[in-house]
Amino acid sequence: MKNDTEFYVGYLPAPPGLRRFLPRLVAVLGGLAVAVAAALAGGQHAFEKSTFEFQDYRNFHGVLLERPYPMLAIAGQGIPWILVATGKHGAAEMVRGLDGRDVDLRGSRIYRGGDHMIELLPQSVHPTGAGVPHETIELGEVRLQGEIVDSKCYLGVMNPGSGKVHRDCAARCISGGIPPALLVRDAAGRAMTVLLANDEGAPMGSGIQSMVAEPIAVTGRLSRIGGRLTLRANPAGIHRGVE
C-alpha cells in the first residue's frame, strides 16, 4: 500500500510539501508576534508628567511654614510649596526657628501638575521680615484610603515615584525626613496628595515605612495648613487594606 505522507529526516533535504508549508507558518507566527507586542505596548499606561529641574536654581520669596513640614507660601502661587534638602533629606534643620517669617531662598523646582516643591540650596535661606501668620482650618475627622509615598520622589524626582517598584527608595526618603504623603484618588481616578503628620501635628517620624506602597486606610483629623491638606493621625490609626 502506497503511503504519500512526507517524512522529514534532518540530514536530508526537506520534502517539497514541507518546504511550501514552513514559510507560510513562519509568516503567520511572525504576524501574531507583532500583533501581541503591539497589543501589550498599547495597553501600557504612560507615566504621569512630573519634573525635577535638577541644578536649575531659582530665587524664591515667601512666608515660611515650619510645621508639620517646612513649606513656603508664595503669594499668588496656590498651596504652599514643600521644602526639602538635597538627596534623601528633609529641610527641618535648614529652616528651624523661621516659622511665620518672610524669607528669601534659592533652590530647584520639583513639580507634578499644580503641586510644587523646592530642593533647597544649602545656606540659601535668609529671613527678610516678620511675615504673616498662616491660617489653619480644621476639617474634622476623616478616614482616607490610598498609598503612602515620599513626596519628593512622587512630585518629580523619580518616575514612577509610587508603587511597589519604588518601595525601598520611598522608605529611605521618609526615614531621612522627606515628608510622607498619602496618595489618594477620587471617584474619577484623579490623584492628589495629603501630607501625613502625627496626631500632635508634628512630623510622622518612623513606624510607617513598612506600610509604604501598600493599600492602606488612615483615620485622623484633616486640616488645611496655609491651604495645603494635612492629615494628623496616630500610627495606630493606619491599617493595611482598604474597604
Secondary structure as UniProt FT lines:
FT   TURN            10..11
FT   HELIX           16..42
FT   STRAND          51..65
FT   STRAND          71..73
FT   TURN            75..76
FT   STRAND          81..84
FT   HELIX           92..95
FT   TURN            96..97
FT   TURN            99..100
FT   STRAND          102..112
FT   TURN            113..114
FT   STRAND          115..120
FT   TURN            122..123
FT   STRAND          126..129
FT   STRAND          136..150
FT   HELIX           151..152
FT   HELIX           153..157
FT   HELIX           164..166
FT   HELIX           167..175
FT   TURN            176..177
FT   STRAND          180..185
FT   TURN            187..188
FT   STRAND          191..197
FT   TURN            199..200
FT   HELIX           209..211
FT   TURN            212..213
FT   STRAND          216..225
FT   TURN            226..227
FT   STRAND          228..232
FT   HELIX           235..237
FT   STRAND          238..240
//
